[in-house]
Amino acid sequence: MSLKNLIAIKTPKNLVSKLSNKKIKRLFKIFEKNFEIKESFAVAVSGGPDSLALAFLTRIFAIKNNLYCKYFIVDHRLRNESANEAQKVKKVLDKSGIKIEILTWRGKKPLSKIQSVARKKRYDLLFSKCKSLKISNLIIGHHVDDLFENFFIRMIRGSGLRGLVSLEKKTTINGINLIRPLLDFEKKDLEFISNHIFNFFVKDPSNENVNFKRIKIRKIINSFKKDGLEKDKLFLTLKNLKNSNKAIMFYTEQNKKVNSYLDQNKKKLFLNKDFFNQPYEVVFRSFSDSLQLIGGRYFSARGKKIDYILQMIEKDALKKETLAGCIVKKVNRTVIITKEYQF
C-alpha cells in the first residue's frame, strides 16, 4: 500500500496531516526499509522522544502492512511522578489511535544498581507479556546515540568483543526477538518526529543525574564530538569489530554442536573435555550460552563469575558451583550443567 492510499484510507484522522510532512515522510521511508517484519509484534514505549517516534512509525507500518501490534509502557515506580507520566503517555497515544497498556513494577525497589536492576525488571515484564500473547517480536527504541554510549560503557567495563558490539538490530533472548529498527536514526530526528506528531514527550530527570554511569558517558561523548569525533569513523570501527565477532560466533556454534550433548528428558547438558580445548573466547562464549540454555535466564551471567568457574575447570578443581540458575559439576572428564531448581 502506498503512503498516499494509507493517508486516504486507513490512517487515523489525527495522523493524516502528519504524513504529508516531507521530513516525516522521508524518515518513515528510512524506517520502513530497516523494519523487515511480516508478523505480529509488540512495542516498548517509555515516553521519551525516541520511543514515541517509534510508536508512530510502527503504527503506520502496522496499518500499511495489516499487522497486529501491541504497545506497552513500564511504570517502574522509582519516582513519585512515574504513574502520572505513564497515564499522560497513554492519553496522548490514545488520541492518536495507539492503544497502550501500562505494566507496573510492584514490590521492593533496589537501593543500588538501580538502572541495571530496573532494566532487568522491565524486560521481565515485557517478555512475560509477549509470551502470554504469543508474540515473539519485541521492538525497542535504541538509536545511534545509544549505540555509541553502549560501546563506551562496555569498553570502560573491560567487556570482550561480544559486549562491545552487543546492540545488534536483532537479538534473540529466550525465544523473544529484540528488534532495534532505529539504530540508523539520530536522536534529533526522533525528537522532531515526537514533537511534530504528538507535541509531547516525557523528560526523565535521571538523564541529568551524573551519578549514573550512562549519563557520565553521554557527557564525555558530547565533549568528544566537540573535539572532532566523527560518527562515520566510529561506525567503521563497530563494523570491523562486528565482522570479527561473526568469525568467533561461527567457531562457538561449532564447539557447542560438536562437543556438547543435551539430554532433553532430564534437562541436562553434558560438555566433553574437547569443549574446553578451544581458544578461550570460544570456550567462554560456549559456556555462557550453555548456562543460558539450561538456566533459562534472559541475560547471560557476569563475566567474572564465568571466568572463575572456567579457571576451576582448567585446574581440575571444580566440584559443584551454582551460577545463573544452574548447577555446574564435573564428573570424571565431563562437565554437567543442570537447572538449579527443578520441580
Residue pairs with C-beta under 8 A, 6 or more apart in sequence:
1 9
1 10
1 64
1 65
3 19
3 25
3 28
3 64
6 19
6 60
6 63
6 64
7 16
7 19
7 20
10 63
10 64
11 19
11 60
11 63
12 96
12 97
14 95
14 96
14 97
15 56
15 59
15 60
15 96
15 97
15 197
18 24
18 56
18 196
18 197
19 25
19 28
19 60
21 196
23 192
23 196
24 193
24 196
24 197
27 57
27 185
27 189
27 192
27 193
28 57
28 60
30 184
30 185
31 57
31 61
31 181
31 182
31 185
32 61
34 169
34 181
34 182
34 183
34 184
35 57
35 58
35 61
35 179
35 181
37 67
37 137
37 179
38 65
38 67
39 67
39 136
39 137
40 67
40 68
40 69
40 70
40 135
40 137
41 58
41 62
41 67
41 69
41 70
41 135
41 137
41 138
41 139
41 179
42 69
42 70
42 71
42 72
42 126
42 129
42 130
42 133
42 135
42 137
42 138
42 139
43 54
43 55
43 58
43 69
43 70
43 71
43 72
43 138
43 139
44 51
44 72
44 73
44 74
44 122
44 126
44 138
44 139
44 140
44 141
45 51
45 52
45 54
45 55
45 71
45 72
45 73
45 89
45 93
45 100
45 141
46 73
46 74
46 141
46 202
46 204
47 73
47 85
47 86
47 88
47 89
47 201
47 202
47 204
48 141
48 201
48 202
48 204
49 187
49 190
49 191
49 193
49 194
49 195
49 201
50 141
50 142
50 143
50 182
50 185
50 187
50 190
50 194
51 141
52 89
52 92
52 93
52 193
52 194
52 197
52 198
52 200
52 201
53 141
53 182
53 185
53 189
53 190
53 191
53 193
53 194
53 197
54 139
54 140
54 141
54 181
54 182
54 190
55 71
55 93
55 98
55 100
56 96
56 98
56 193
56 194
56 197
56 198
57 181
57 193
58 69
58 139
59 69
59 96
59 97
59 98
61 67
62 68
62 69
70 101
70 129
70 133
70 135
71 93
71 98
71 99
71 100
71 101
72 100
72 101
72 102
72 103
72 125
72 126
72 129
73 86
73 89
73 90
73 100
73 101
73 102
73 103
74 102
74 103
74 104
74 105
74 121
74 122
74 125
74 126
75 82
75 83
75 85
75 86
75 102
75 103
75 104
75 105
76 82
76 105
76 109
76 118
76 121
76 122
77 83
77 104
77 105
77 106
77 109
78 109
78 114
78 118
79 205
83 104
85 202
86 102
87 102
88 200
88 202
89 100
89 202
90 100
90 102
92 198
92 200
93 99
93 100
93 198
94 100
96 197
96 198
101 129
103 125
103 126
103 129
105 118
105 121
105 122
105 125
110 117
110 118
115 206
115 212
115 214
120 298
120 299
123 173
123 298
123 299
124 298
126 138
127 138
127 173
127 174
127 176
127 298
130 136
130 137
130 138
130 176
131 175
131 176
136 175
136 176
136 177
137 176
137 177
137 179
138 176
138 177
138 178
138 179
139 179
139 180
139 181
140 178
140 179
140 180
141 180
141 182
141 190
142 167
142 180
142 182
142 183
143 182
143 183
143 185
143 186
143 187
143 190
144 182
144 183
144 184
144 185
144 186
144 187
144 231
145 186
145 187
145 218
145 221
146 167
147 167
147 183
147 238
148 221
148 231
148 234
149 214
149 217
149 218
149 221
150 166
150 167
151 164
151 165
151 234
151 238
152 217
152 220
152 221
153 213
153 214
153 217
154 163
154 164
154 166
155 164
156 213
156 217
157 163
159 166
159 303
160 281
160 284
160 303
161 241
161 244
161 245
161 248
161 281
162 245
162 248
162 285
163 303
164 238
164 241
165 238
165 241
165 242
165 245
167 180
167 183
168 180
169 179
169 180
169 181
169 183
170 177
170 178
170 179
170 180
171 177
171 178
172 178
173 298
173 299
174 292
174 296
174 297
174 298
182 190
191 201
194 200
194 201
195 201
206 212
206 215
207 215
208 215
209 215
210 216
210 219
221 229
248 281
248 282
248 285
249 285
251 278
251 279
251 282
252 282
252 285
252 286
252 289
255 275
255 278
255 282
255 283
255 286
256 286
256 289
256 290
258 274
259 271
259 272
259 274
259 275
259 286
260 269
260 270
260 271
260 272
260 275
260 286
260 290
261 269
261 270
261 272
262 268
262 269
262 270
262 293
263 269
263 270
266 338
267 294
267 338
267 339
267 342
268 294
268 336
268 337
268 338
269 290
269 293
269 294
269 336
269 337
269 338
270 334
270 335
270 336
271 287
271 290
271 334
271 335
271 336
271 337
272 333
272 334
273 333
273 334
275 283
275 286
275 287
275 335
276 283
276 310
276 313
276 314
276 335
278 286
280 310
283 310
284 303
284 306
284 307
284 310
287 306
287 309
287 310
288 300
288 301
288 306
289 300
290 337
291 297
291 300
291 301
291 306
291 323
291 324
291 325
291 326
291 328
291 337
292 300
292 324
294 325
294 326
294 337
294 338
294 339
295 324
295 325
295 326
295 339
295 340
296 325
296 339
297 324
297 325
300 306
300 324
301 323
301 324
305 323
305 324
306 323
309 318
309 321
309 323
309 328
312 318
312 321
313 330
313 335
316 330
318 328
318 329
318 330
318 335
319 329
319 330
320 327
320 328
320 329
321 327
321 328
321 329
322 328
322 340
325 339
325 340
325 341
326 337
326 338
326 339
326 340
327 337
327 338
327 339
327 340
328 335
328 336
328 337
329 335
329 336
330 336
